[in-house]
Amino acid sequence: KDNILRIPYVDSPTLTWYPAPEDKANGAFVVICPGGGYNILAWNLEGIEIAEWLNSIGVGAAILKYRVPRRDGKNPHPWPLQDVQRAIRIVRSGADHLKIDPNRIGTLGFSAGGHLVIMAGTHANEQSYQPIDEIDKVSARPDFLIPIYPAYLGDDNQPGKLSPLVHVTKETPPTFIAITHDDADRSLYAALFYAALRQNDVMGEIHIYSKGGHGYGLRKSENPVHTWPLRCAEWLDAAGFLKK
């Protein structure tokens, strides 16, 4: 009906590679984290379609199939965080082979995947799992973050405040955020996250569109929010991430 491919059960995380076409490739790379409430993965809407768009602007991509559904209902992100940290390390350790710049590797995600992207950026120095090989000596810090309609950023115990897990410092990577005003209270927490970036002198950009709700990916609609990829590409370019 809604043309969304949902992957309901992932036990073994994988990376699905979408290298940028050689005539367009600029050396930037993005690990994509589809959303789905940490219960499923919206694979085409928030994965394949995003990888194809990134390729169109010369950016290589890999879609991360992280572990779902939740292993712990109240604390859903620790296993996916292990998966995204390992994914970033795999990409960075293979930068020569992949013909990408190890200092221009970002993460992009939607909803729960947007939360995971922010966890990757704000917990980059935390060892989320025991190292297993040489790859785990490589930095897991993304060089930029692109959370789109991120979820779960609020503090359950203090409504109107960011979760203590969203620990922004001067080391937090530069961030581009797109969200809609009518996306429940997620727009408030996205704005608070942007404010925390500003307070820490981290480069950020936030676009709050008035309408569009939640879960639209980059599909065309009557709402201007579907133009967020254009704004995102402009931001990546202005920040120097698309320079060959």
Salt bridges, closest charged atoms under 4 A:
ASP2 OD2 - ARG6 NH2 2.74
ASP11 OD1 - ARG71 NH2 2.99
GLU49 OE2 - ARG219 NH2 2.78
ASP83 OD1 - ARG67 NH2 2.79
ASP101 OD2 - ARG104 NE 2.97
GLU126 OE2 - HIS123 ND1 2.61
ASP133 OD2 - ARG86 NH2 2.88
GLU134 OE2 - LYS137 NZ 2.94
ASP136 OD1 - ARG86 NH1 3.05
ASP143 OD2 - ARG92 NH2 2.92
ASP143 OD1 - ARG141 NH1 3.96
ASP183 OD1 - ARG186 NH1 2.43
ASP183 OD2 - HIS214 ND1 2.79
ASP201 OD1 - ARG198 NH2 2.93
GLU205 OE2 - HIS207 NE2 2.78
GLU234 OE2 - ARG231 NH2 2.98
ASP237 OD1 - LYS243 NZ 3.60
